[in-house]
Amino acid sequence: MSPIDVAKARRETPGCESVVHLNNAGASLMPDVVLQAVIEHLELEARIGGYEAAAREHDRVEAVYDSVARLLGSSRDEVAIIENATRAWDMAFYSVDFQPGDRILTCGAEYASNYIALLQVAKRTGAVVQVIPDDEHGQISVAALEVELARGARLVSLVHVPSQGGLIQPAAAVGRLCRAAGVPLLLDACQSVGQLPTNVGELQCDMLSATGRKFLRGPRGTGFLYVRRELIEQLEPPFLDLHAAEWTGRETYVMREDARRFENWETSYATKLGLGAAVDYALGWGLDPIADRVQGLAASLRTQLQSLPGVDVQDQGVEKCGIVTFTVEGVTAQAVVARLSAEGINVSLTPASYSRLDLGGRGLEAVVRSSVHYYNTDEEIQRLVDVVALR
């Protein structure tokens, strides 16, 4: 039996009463404790004022940094709370001083938002983007990466769990190679944080970006960035303000010494507190039990979908997570998503434009993306399978 008390998790998740939510890779259903944290602070702002509410809740806001640090196995001064995962990734990436000829190594599963940034920086600076080939399992080839690292690189960008499929990249192996080569690793953990343990020491990443809204079950508009302490002082963010730096003289400024140099002054205190509540809630269940249940549910869903005539599960990788992608012969992915939505089942559509190297390279125009979480049930999975079977 799973150590997760599923009935309790569902009682504490209001949305479970009204929808079959299998779109956790998009945005999970928030538990009550997260919802209340956001609402209570907004109500406080309405009663006494925004600045005053922030001052009153100062200690609780500061505790969010401690919670994220516990989640990642880092120090609190290595954590920045940022408005979303894309901006967190951007703040780290655009802080690197790329020069002409610098090599940026990435993977075939890179997400569109990240790859567009890679292309923009290459165009601006003369840096070169090189895609490391996949191995026979569809994940980044560690052997090929080792060869390219030996040739020199300025940065490695790796998506831990691709948005468009169920594979878990061998991030720890990549991290070991990067650390040995002295090349920083920027890890996009947007889809892994909250469903898998993500200890930055074990992963040996130098920077990690993540969101609150997906498997962490936090509010939208929240994210965070980890930067290894030894790297912080080497990075100057692409923009600074009076929070990230101090104006020390008419023509001088000094950046903060901690990771908050990647933040800016204005922030949503309500959603920041909601993020902290979501992190604490996940830690309360335990990341290992969460991962076990999520991967078990996803494996069951893959098996059942694969048994249906004309249905192809499109997930790759040796180790797989809670994201399950599939296509149905003769039916567009858009039509499948619409049919499931009409039956009160939330999934999402992933077009090839979100990951051209991966989906486009496999000749897939789009896939249906379903994604389970620990509060989902076998009955909900069966409902999805039954609707797909009616094609």
Solvent accessible surface area in square Angstrom, and as a share of the most:
residue,aa,sasa,rsa
1,M,241,1.08
2,S,40,0.26
3,P,102,0.64
4,I,6,0.03
5,D,68,0.35
6,V,30,0.17
7,A,59,0.45
8,K,79,0.33
9,A,0,0.00
10,R,59,0.22
11,R,169,0.62
12,E,49,0.22
13,T,0,0.00
14,P,58,0.37
15,G,18,0.18
16,C,16,0.09
17,E,163,0.73
18,S,98,0.63
19,V,34,0.20
20,V,7,0.04
21,H,14,0.06
22,L,0,0.00
23,N,30,0.16
24,N,0,0.00
25,A,0,0.00
26,G,13,0.13
27,A,30,0.23
28,S,10,0.07
29,L,31,0.15
30,M,64,0.28
31,P,1,0.00
32,D,56,0.29
33,V,71,0.41
34,V,0,0.00
35,L,60,0.30
36,Q,76,0.34
37,A,9,0.07
38,V,20,0.12
39,I,62,0.32
40,E,91,0.41
41,H,4,0.02
42,L,91,0.45
43,E,85,0.38
44,L,13,0.06
45,E,48,0.21
46,A,91,0.71
47,R,166,0.60
48,I,59,0.30
49,G,25,0.24
50,G,36,0.35
51,Y,162,0.62
52,E,94,0.42
53,A,0,0.00
54,A,16,0.12
55,A,73,0.57
56,R,156,0.57
57,E,24,0.11
58,H,102,0.46
59,D,113,0.58
60,R,113,0.41
61,V,10,0.06
62,E,40,0.18
63,A,47,0.36
64,V,5,0.03
65,Y,3,0.01
66,D,51,0.26
67,S,3,0.02
68,V,0,0.00
69,A,8,0.06
70,R,147,0.54
71,L,5,0.03
72,L,0,0.00
73,G,44,0.43
74,S,23,0.15
75,S,43,0.27
76,R,90,0.33
77,D,51,0.26
78,E,13,0.06
79,V,0,0.00
80,A,0,0.00
81,I,13,0.06
82,I,9,0.05
83,E,77,0.35
84,N,52,0.27
85,A,9,0.07
86,T,64,0.37
87,R,90,0.33
88,A,0,0.00
89,W,3,0.01
90,D,19,0.10
91,M,3,0.01
92,A,0,0.00
93,F,0,0.00
94,Y,52,0.20
95,S,7,0.05
96,V,12,0.07
97,D,97,0.50
98,F,13,0.05
99,Q,90,0.40
100,P,104,0.65
101,G,48,0.46
102,D,30,0.16
103,R,33,0.12
104,I,0,0.00
105,L,0,0.00
106,T,1,0.00
107,C,0,0.00
108,G,9,0.09
109,A,5,0.04
110,E,5,0.02
111,Y,64,0.24
112,A,24,0.19
113,S,45,0.29
114,N,6,0.03
115,Y,45,0.17
116,I,114,0.58
117,A,6,0.04
118,L,0,0.00
119,L,93,0.46
120,Q,73,0.32
121,V,7,0.04
122,A,21,0.16
123,K,181,0.77
124,R,166,0.60
125,T,43,0.25
126,G,36,0.34
127,A,6,0.05
128,V,74,0.43
129,V,31,0.18
130,Q,51,0.23
131,V,53,0.31
132,I,0,0.00
133,P,80,0.50
134,D,66,0.34
135,D,41,0.21
136,E,150,0.67
137,H,82,0.37
138,G,10,0.10
139,Q,20,0.09
140,I,1,0.00
141,S,15,0.10
142,V,46,0.26
143,A,73,0.56
144,A,25,0.19
145,L,0,0.00
146,E,94,0.42
147,V,94,0.54
148,E,24,0.11
149,L,13,0.06
150,A,91,0.71
151,R,158,0.58
152,G,34,0.33
153,A,24,0.19
154,R,79,0.29
155,L,0,0.00
156,V,1,0.00
157,S,0,0.00
158,L,0,0.00
159,V,5,0.03
160,H,9,0.04
161,V,2,0.01
162,P,1,0.01
163,S,14,0.09
164,Q,0,0.00
165,G,7,0.07
166,G,0,0.00
167,L,7,0.04
168,I,14,0.07
169,Q,5,0.02
170,P,34,0.22
171,A,3,0.02
172,A,34,0.26
173,A,23,0.18
174,V,0,0.00
175,G,0,0.00
176,R,129,0.47
177,L,35,0.17
178,C,0,0.00
179,R,90,0.33
180,A,94,0.73
181,A,50,0.39
182,G,63,0.61
183,V,10,0.06
184,P,22,0.14
185,L,0,0.00
186,L,0,0.00
187,L,0,0.00
188,D,16,0.09
189,A,0,0.00
190,C,22,0.13
191,Q,5,0.02
192,S,0,0.00
193,V,2,0.01
194,G,1,0.01
195,Q,0,0.00
196,L,12,0.06
197,P,56,0.35
198,T,2,0.01
199,N,52,0.27
200,V,7,0.04
201,G,51,0.49
202,E,122,0.55
203,L,16,0.08
204,Q,48,0.21
205,C,1,0.00
206,D,4,0.02
207,M,1,0.00
208,L,0,0.00
209,S,1,0.01
210,A,0,0.00
211,T,3,0.02
212,G,0,0.00
213,R,62,0.23
214,K,13,0.05
215,F,3,0.01
216,L,2,0.01
217,R,3,0.01
218,G,3,0.03
219,P,10,0.06
220,R,176,0.64
221,G,47,0.45
222,T,6,0.03
223,G,0,0.00
224,F,0,0.00
225,L,0,0.00
226,Y,8,0.03
227,V,0,0.00
228,R,60,0.22
229,R,114,0.42
230,E,100,0.45
231,L,12,0.06
232,I,3,0.01
233,E,138,0.62
234,Q,130,0.58
235,L,7,0.03
236,E,83,0.37
237,P,6,0.04
238,P,69,0.43
239,F,98,0.41
240,L,53,0.27
241,D,48,0.25
242,L,140,0.70
243,H,40,0.18
244,A,0,0.00
245,A,10,0.08
246,E,116,0.52
247,W,199,0.70
248,T,72,0.42
249,G,29,0.28
250,R,221,0.81
251,E,158,0.71
252,T,75,0.44
253,Y,115,0.44
254,V,88,0.50
255,M,41,0.18
256,R,77,0.28
257,E,159,0.71
258,D,29,0.15
259,A,0,0.00
260,R,28,0.10
261,R,12,0.05
262,F,2,0.01
263,E,10,0.05
264,N,44,0.23
265,W,112,0.39
266,E,119,0.54
267,T,44,0.25
268,S,54,0.35
269,Y,61,0.23
270,A,2,0.02
271,T,27,0.16
272,K,13,0.06
273,L,7,0.04
274,G,0,0.00
275,L,0,0.00
276,G,5,0.05
277,A,16,0.13
278,A,1,0.00
279,V,0,0.00
280,D,66,0.34
281,Y,34,0.13
282,A,5,0.04
283,L,54,0.27
284,G,70,0.67
285,W,41,0.14
286,G,19,0.18
287,L,25,0.13
288,D,94,0.49
289,P,34,0.21
290,I,1,0.00
291,A,7,0.06
292,D,96,0.50
293,R,40,0.15
294,V,0,0.00
295,Q,44,0.20
296,G,42,0.40
297,L,7,0.04
298,A,0,0.00
299,A,51,0.40
300,S,41,0.26
301,L,0,0.00
302,R,20,0.07
303,T,90,0.52
304,Q,48,0.21
305,L,0,0.00
306,Q,112,0.50
307,S,83,0.53
308,L,29,0.14
309,P,110,0.69
310,G,23,0.23
311,V,9,0.05
312,D,81,0.42
313,V,25,0.15
314,Q,32,0.14
315,D,19,0.10
316,Q,46,0.21
317,G,11,0.10
318,V,101,0.58
319,E,93,0.42
320,K,64,0.27
321,C,0,0.00
322,G,0,0.00
323,I,0,0.00
324,V,0,0.00
325,T,0,0.00
326,F,0,0.00
327,T,28,0.16
328,V,7,0.04
329,E,121,0.54
330,G,84,0.81
331,V,33,0.19
332,T,84,0.49
333,A,11,0.08
334,Q,103,0.46
335,A,43,0.33
336,V,4,0.02
337,V,29,0.16
338,A,60,0.47
339,R,79,0.29
340,L,0,0.00
341,S,66,0.43
342,A,88,0.68
343,E,91,0.41
344,G,31,0.30
345,I,0,0.00
346,N,48,0.25
347,V,13,0.08
348,S,22,0.14
349,L,58,0.29
350,T,3,0.02
351,P,36,0.22
352,A,16,0.13
353,S,52,0.34
354,Y,93,0.35
355,S,1,0.01
356,R,165,0.60
357,L,79,0.39
358,D,19,0.10
359,L,0,0.00
360,G,40,0.38
361,G,65,0.63
362,R,80,0.29
363,G,64,0.62
364,L,30,0.15
365,E,154,0.69
366,A,14,0.11
367,V,0,0.00
368,V,0,0.00
369,R,20,0.07
370,S,0,0.00
371,S,0,0.00
372,V,0,0.00
373,H,0,0.00
374,Y,3,0.01
375,Y,1,0.00
376,N,1,0.00
377,T,24,0.14
378,D,91,0.47
379,E,120,0.54
380,E,11,0.05
381,I,1,0.00
382,Q,78,0.35
383,R,113,0.41
384,L,0,0.00
385,V,9,0.05
386,D,71,0.37
387,V,16,0.09
388,V,2,0.01
389,A,53,0.41
390,L,142,0.70
391,R,116,0.42
